[in-house]
Amino acid sequence: MTTAYGHAEVGPSSSRVGGTRDVPENHAQTCLRFWGTCARPVGCGRRARAATVTRTARVTAALITATLATAVSGAAAGTVGTAGTAGAADAPLRVVAAENFWGNIASQVGGRDAHVTSLITDPNADPHLFETNAQDAATLAQAQVVIENGAGYDTWMSSLLAADGGHPRIVTAASVLHVGGSDPNPHLWYDIPRVPAVAAAMASALTKAAPQDASTFSKNLSTFDRSLAPLKQTIASIEQQFHNVPVAYTGTCWPTRTST
């Protein structure tokens, strides 16, 4: 396995799109075992360009995501949403997430009081080209809370929601983080310091749908936030070690921050 400061050379095999190197075929399997899908996003296979890493830059996105798997997998194991043995009166909330990386967080926040279904679970699926089916529509129609990425990443959700006769509470990560514009970076889950804001929006939606479980959602949210501490420490260490180091990276797939 090779490692580079970008997504073009994170695994042993890569594909080429339009003559430029694109995300490796097994990118999700090698780097996103926990988070799920970021498979070959359209528009990400741009020519490599130089950048200067500053104190707040996300230098090694592959390492960050791999570390995240270790940082929060323990929390995930303890709070995965399940139907359990609850009776009809206190049945878990039905939650549907467009992508499984947001679905996993929803499971951690919802715990036993939320049954989460993710529409995209295959790490090799391209969300930009994902085609929904009748089963997806039926699943979404039963949802009480819906979670989507937004920012052009899962536009097919709009069609599903438009055809849905229900009135679920919808959490759109891009809206929570105020990400918009004509060409936004949709890979919001890589911006680790801002992920807790999306998790908090999930907790709020779950609480409004099931106020009797508010204390559980709040406790689980705090557990999730704490689980990110090792990852944040790793990011800080990388930023300090590679401060002002020139880096070649491909496109704008990785959220980066610069300071003067």
N, C-alpha and C positions, 0 to 999 in steps of 0.2 A: 504494500500500500504506500502510495506517495502522498506527500502533503505539501500544499503550496498556499500562498497568501491570496487565495481566490478560489472560485468554484470550478475552474477549468481542469485542475489536476489534483482532485481529492481522492480519486480511486484509480484502480489499475486500468480501466478502460474508459475511453471518451468517445463521444459522437461528434460529428462535424455538421454544422448547419450553415449553408451559404458560404462555404469556404473558410469559416472561422471555427475555432474550437468551442464546443458548447459544454453543458453540464455532463459529467460522466453518467453512463447508463445506470450505474448502481449508486448514484449520489445519495439518494434517500436511504438506501440500505446501509451505507457506510457511515453517514454523518447524521442522519435524522432518524435513528432507530426509535427514539422516543417521540419526537415531534410529529413525524409523519411525512406529508407530501410536500415536496418542492421540486417536482420532477420536470426538468428541462423547460422552465418558463419561457414563453414566447418573448422575444425581444431582448433576452439576456445574453445572447451569444454575440456580443459586440467585440470589436477589437480591443485588445489590452491597451491600457493607458497608464501613465505614471501618476502616482499620487504621493503625497507626503503624509505620513502617519503622525498625528498629534496626540496629545494626552488623552483626548476623548474619542479617538478613532477606534473602530472595530477592526483590528488588524487581521486576525485569523478567524474568519467566520466559521470555517470547518471545525477548527478546534473548539470554538465557542459552543457550537451546537452539539458536538460530541460530549463536551464537558457537562452541558445542560442535562444530557441523558442521565449522567451519574448524579447530578445535583438534586434532581427532583424525582427520580424513579422511586425512591423510598416513599415519598409522599403520595405518589400515584398508587402504589401498592396498598396503602392504608385507607384510601378514600375513593376508590373507584365506584362509580354509581352502579347500583344493582337494584333489581326489583325487590330482592329480599323476601321476607315473609309478611310484609305489611298487609293489612286488610284493605278492603275497598275504600274505607273512609279516609285512610291516610296513605293511599297508594303513591308511589314516587312520581314526581313530575316527569312528563314526557318532554325530553329535550332533543332537538335535532341540530347538529352542527354540519356545516357544509364540508369542512375539512377536519381530519382527525387530530391535528395538532391543537386546534381550538376545542375540539370535542374532549380531548384528554384533560385539558384544564377545567372544562365544565364538569367533568366527572369528579375531579378533585374538589372543586368548590361545592358541588351538589352532594357528594358523598352518597349515603344510603337513601337520601331523599330525592334523588334524581336518577332517572334511567336515560342515559345519553346514547343516541344513535348518530354515527357519523356517515354522511353520504359517500365521501371519498375515503377509502381505507387502504387502497392499493398504493404503495409507495412509488410504483412505476407509472401511475396514472398522471396525465397532464391536466391540471385543473382548467387550463385555458381551452382545452378541447373536449372536456368531459361532457358526455351526453346523458341526460337524465332519462328515466323510464317511468312506467306506471307505478312501480313499486316505490320509487323515490317520492313521487307525488302523493301516494297513499300514506307513506311514513310522515311526510311533512304536514299532511292534513290533520294528523293526530297530535301534532306538537303543541305544547303550551308555551315553550320558549324556543326561539330559533337563533342560531349564531352563524354569522357569515363574516367573511374577511372584508369584502368590498374592495374599492380602489381598482376595479376592473379585473380582479383575480377570479371571481366566481360570478360572472354576470348572469349565468344560467339560473341563479337563485331568484332573480327578479321574475322570471317567467313562472317558476314554480309557486312563488308567493302570490303572484297575480291570479293564478288559477285556484289558489287555496281558498276555500270557503270559510276557514276559521279566522281567528283573530289572535295569533300568537304574539307574545312579546318578543321583539326582534333586537338583537345586539349586533351591530355592524362595527367591527374593529376599526375600520377606517374612519368612521364617524366619531367614535370614541376618542381617537387620537388626532382628529382634525386633519386627516390626510386627504388631499384632494388635488385639483388642478387637472391640466390636460394630459400629463404623463406622470402620474404618481408612482412611487416605488411601492408595489403591493406586498412586499415580503416583510410584513409588519412584525411577525413573530420573532424575527432576528434581533429586533431592537429591544434587548432584554430589560433595560431600565423602564421601558414603557409598557411591557407586558402586564405588570400588575394593574395598570389602569383598565385594561380590557377584562382581566379577571374580576376586578371590582364591579365593572358594569354587568358582568354575568351574575355576580352575587346579588346585585340590586334587582335584576330582572327576576331571578329565582325567588327573591324575597317578596316581590310584588305578586308573584303567582302563587306563592305558598307562605304567607306571613307567619304561620304557626311554626315554621322551621327556620325563622330568621336567625336565631342564635346559632344553629348548626352551620348555616351558610357563612356567617361571620367568623366562626371559629375555623372552619375549613379554609377560608380565604387567608386568614392570618398564617395558618400552617403552610399554605402554598407560598405566600410571600417570603416567609422565613427560609423555605427550601431553596430559594434563589441566591441566598447569601454566598455559598461557595462559588457559584458561577460568577457572581459580580466581583468577587475577590480575584478570580482567575482573569477576568477582563481587565481589571485594574493593573494586575501584574504584567499582563501582555502590553498594555498601553505604556507602562513605565519602561519596560525593557526595550520596546521598539519606538520610543519617542523620536519623532523626526527622521525615521528610517524610510527611505524611498521604497515604495511597493508598487508592483505591477498587478493590476487586477482587471477582470473582464466585466465590462458593462457597469450597470448600476444596481445589480441584484442585491448587494450587501449594503445595509444601512450604515453609512459612515458619517462621522461628525468631525469637523475641523475647527480649530481655533487659532487665533493669531497671537 
